[in-house]
Amino acid sequence: MTRDITINLKKGMEARLAAMLVQVSSQYENSSIHIVSGTRQVNAKSIMGMMSLALTNGQMITVTAEGGDEEAALKGIEDYLTS
């Protein structure tokens, strides 16, 4: 499953917020989750990968999830990034 999400975090994806996104993603143990930004794709459960994207507020990304809890994973990530 894939979903396009526009980031709505006032400070963008600073280190603390990236770490929290990794925590949210890691809750979904039965799915592989990746964030696509431009030509880059990183594992959403990797803090180094997430930090390397340097995501900003208002930026559109694509989240892909594959596995037993993929629907819940996409919803949880979207809720976090748009809250």
C-alpha positions in Angstrom: 0.0 0.0 0.0 1.1 3.6 -0.6 -0.1 6.9 0.5 1.0 10.5 -0.4 1.2 12.6 2.8 1.9 16.3 3.1 4.0 17.0 6.3 2.2 19.3 8.7 4.8 19.8 11.5 5.7 23.4 12.3 9.4 22.7 12.8 9.7 20.2 9.9 11.5 17.0 10.6 14.0 18.0 13.2 15.9 15.2 15.1 13.4 14.8 17.9 10.5 14.6 15.5 12.4 12.2 13.2 13.1 10.0 16.2 9.4 10.0 17.1 8.4 9.0 13.6 10.8 6.1 13.8 9.1 5.1 17.1 5.7 5.3 15.5 6.9 3.2 12.5 8.5 0.7 14.7 5.2 -0.1 16.4 4.1 -1.9 13.3 6.4 -4.9 13.5 4.6 -6.9 10.9 5.2 -4.4 8.1 8.1 -3.0 6.1 7.7 0.8 5.9 9.5 3.2 3.6 9.4 6.9 3.1 10.0 8.2 -0.5 11.1 11.8 -1.0 12.1 12.8 -4.5 14.5 10.0 -5.7 15.4 8.9 -2.2 13.8 6.0 -0.4 14.6 5.2 3.3 13.4 2.7 5.9 11.0 4.5 8.2 12.3 2.5 11.1 15.9 3.9 10.6 16.8 7.1 12.5 19.8 7.7 10.2 17.7 7.2 7.1 15.0 9.5 8.3 17.5 12.2 9.3 19.1 12.0 5.9 15.9 13.1 4.2 15.8 16.5 6.0 12.0 16.7 5.5 10.4 20.1 5.8 6.9 21.3 6.7 4.6 21.3 3.7 6.7 18.8 1.8 4.8 15.9 0.1 6.2 12.4 0.7 5.1 8.9 -0.3 4.8 6.3 2.4 4.8 2.7 1.4 3.9 -0.2 3.8 3.9 -3.9 3.1 2.9 -6.5 5.6 0.3 -7.7 8.0 -0.4 -4.3 9.6 0.2 -2.1 6.6 -3.1 -0.3 6.8 -2.7 0.6 10.4 0.9 1.6 9.8 -0.1 4.1 7.1 -2.9 5.5 9.2 -0.6 5.9 12.3 2.2 7.6 10.3 -0.3 9.9 8.5 -1.8 10.9 11.9 1.6 11.7 13.3 2.8 13.7 10.3 -0.4 15.7 10.0 -1.1 16.4 13.7 
